[in-house]
Amino acid sequence: MTNYTKRPSGLMMPRRDVLKGIGAATAAAAMSMPITSRAFATEAHPLTGQKIDMNILGIAGWLPSSLSVAMTPLFNDYVRERFGYEVEFAFAEAPFSDLFQRAATSLATRSQEFNIIISDSQWIGALAEPGWILQLNDVIAANPGLDIDWYSQTVIDTYMAYPDGTENIWGLPQEGDTIALFIRKDMLHDEAEKAAFQEKYGMPLPQTFEDFEDLTMTDFEKVADHFNRPDEEMWGTAMQYSRVYDFVTCYLYPFMFSQGGDIWDASTGQVEGILNSDINAMAMTQMKDWLQYQPPGATNFGIAEQIDVFTTGKVFSCFQWAAVGLAMITEEMKANDQVMVVAPPKHGTGDAADRIYTMGGQPWVINAFNDEEKMRVAIDFMNWWYLPETALEFARRGGNPADRPTLTADGFDDINPWNRAYKYMLEPGRSRDFWHHPKYAEMLAVQQEAFTSYMTGQTADPMQALNYAACNQQQILYDAGSAAQSPSRSCITASL
């Protein structure tokens, strides 16, 4: 795997040259500097009097993308008042499943079609390796406002660093995201429901955020079973099982990670013997068993389907991304105080019970081929985005910032119903991301095929599905030069 301690030629100046540009006294002096240094000048602004057109590529149908774009007029007000130039943003979009290809097709031609991109976190490696996006270490060093106290190391590992474990920074968090558990509070607090649950299970129905902190999936299954009433068109919960993009993967991983399973060794590229483990086979069986508490067609559920069944009153609970909280809680639900959002349950039993869920969310990345004016605007935008007042405004509109000052500010937990659960799951060890490898898309495609094959009953044995995914991923990484070992001879017969 390439170690990006050296930046791609021509995209970044050495840090010592960048830092020479700090404190330039005049616009003329600023414009005589290298491109990245010009973007860091702190005196007279080189764009004063100009109007710059910028383009952002984001995720279609994804609220955090649209929230950030809706805030761009505030950025224009900011730079007009502070620096004397104007910016007009255009916004292009594509669904999760298509966005990387749209970005890659454009960037491969060294195009400025998209100046700033809202990338999924796993794409950082595929965008960084060819030199398509700007490495940000020198940018951060030269801009104190971007040297941010992030809420946890998880934020850096998920949205910023590549290769994993290095200090090479390629992205900055646009939207933090974790899985949370959305619950019908009105049903949970109903006195008759509490009495019936106590009588049936000999334990109290969980009522508070703190109750759910200690809850295991074994006990939550009792809750889901209690509210599972197919004859009344009501089911206990909803998860994601769809083959689209990474949907089933992100929901199966918590069953694996929380019980000691893993998916690969990032340092060696070894997958076979790690992904296809007994623990992971058990996790697959467990997730499939949860289909009994979910509406018909749940094997096709993705984000939109979950929103639909929860907001139309067909499920008592839903394991859902905190990022779509605005869509999960309708105005009527909010007015009637019908929803509470808590941490998802632990997996396992006793002292071994743990919760390690999948990280979601997206970073901003900057097109490395921007001309000097657009590069300057892009870095001005990042400086503005992480101002305390901007981060707080993003939260007020329903977004999820990831910096410690905002998340620990008085009243943050009360801004949105999901904020406390989001912040809780962002603590170290409670959520983790997965591959940032350039072969992410190929690895994901074969895994989604295998996982859904088992969940839908096409493949009866979970280990057969895991063997198929592990063998194919081992081959992908071996062919890419990232794995020392080729697939074993047993992989010859791996199939679904």
Secondary structure, DSSP 4 states (H G I P E B T S, - for coil): ---TTSPPTTT---HHHHHHTTT--SHHHHHTS-HHHHTT--SS-TTTT-EEEEEEEEETT-HHHHHHHHTHHHHHHHHHHHTS-EEEEEEEEE-HHHHHHHHHHHHTTT--S-SEEE--GGGHHHHHTTT-B---HHHHHH-GGGS--BS-HHHHHHHTBSSTTS--B--EEEEEEEEEEEEEHHHHT-HHHHHHHHHHHSSPPP-SHHHHHS-BHHHHHHHHHHH-BGGGTBBS-------STTHHHHHHHHHHHTTT--S-BTTTTB-TTTSS-HHHHHHHHHHHHGGGGS-TTGGG--HHHHHHHHHTT-BSEEEEEGGGHHHHS-HHHHHTT-EEEEPPPBBSSGGG-B--EEEEEEEEEEBTT--HHHHHHHHHHHHHHTSHHHHHHHHHTT----BHHHHTSTTHHHHSTTHHHHHHHTSTTSEE-----TTHHHHHHHHHHHHHHHHTTSS--HHHHHHHHHHHHHHHHHHTT--SSPPPGGGGG---
